[in-house]
Amino acid sequence: MPLVSVGLPVYNGVERIEAVARSVLAQDHADIELVISDNASTDGTEELCRSLAAEDSRVVYHRNPVNVGLLNNFVGVIRLGRGEFFRWVGDDDWLAPNCVSRGLDAFAEDPRLILVTSQVDYTGPDGVTATAPYDGTALRSDDPVVRLTEMLRLLNESHLIIDPLYGMVRREPVAPIERRNMLREDEVYATKLALAGPWGHVPEVLAKRNWKHESPSILARRLDVPKWQAHFATTLQCREMTRWVRQCDFLTEDQRRRALLEIGKMYARRQQIVATRRARKLVRIARDLVPR
């Protein structure tokens, strides 16, 4: 029975985290630990977390002495975990009781896998919940470029299909993967995971998350990155993907060339989408200026 670490990074979440903590501790897989990384909260988060840790020995509480930033808190909590397997969880998420065990089943069936995802129910600000099934097999391929190509396709299609940041990973090969604080870092990290190894998928809803769209300028403020990055998010994203592909020593030269080509195609598609949106906006403005 492998130890599974569930990492909960939090900042000022006293009103939210108890429910998600209870859902983690209610897993039907007994050998788990809930690792909470408190990013120097200023509300009652510390008191609540210490209470949870005193109540259940499976809760491990860590408090950063200063706020280290959103991304660094996510990175820190996977390094605090001790389990062979690891899963991040948001401070307002919910896990089904068999979430961990179903992920472990998939790992047991295929020892090549470094990540197992599942379907997730996403609830928007309007209270509407939606999910999208995934039945593809490309992410299970032994060819890293096939996996990368599929991940890039999914990034352009819908956030509802697969979210690798909230899947279960083998901690040892995944924890050292470099992450950079930037806009769309989650998408960049997803492509790094796709290159790192094959993925499995459980076609069942095993988690619930709350989701809302935020503008690049708001995200830049939350991540504490320069505001100008909001205007060049796609360029910076593809540049980081390209840098990563160039330094992956496990890729052959042919695979590297194919991977760079796929990133170039994604960049072109996103630039075309931006150009189309701007053109439509200009048309609307022009119509509004025409005297009636």
Secondary structure, DSSP 8 states (H G I E B T S, - for coil): ---EEEEEEESS-TTTHHHHHHHHHT-S-SSEEEEEEE---SSSHHHHHHHHHHH-TTEEEEE-SS---HHHHHHHHHHH--SSEEEE--TT-EE-TTHHHHHHHHHHH-TT-SEEEEEEEEE-TTS-EE-------GGG-S-HHHHHHHHHHHHHH-TTT--GGGSEEEHHHHTTS----STTHHHHHHHHHHHHS-EEEEEEEEEEEE-----HHHHHHHHT--GGGGGSHHHHHHHHHHHHHHH-TTS-HHHHHHHHHHHHHHHHHHHHHHHHHHHHHHHHHHHHHS--
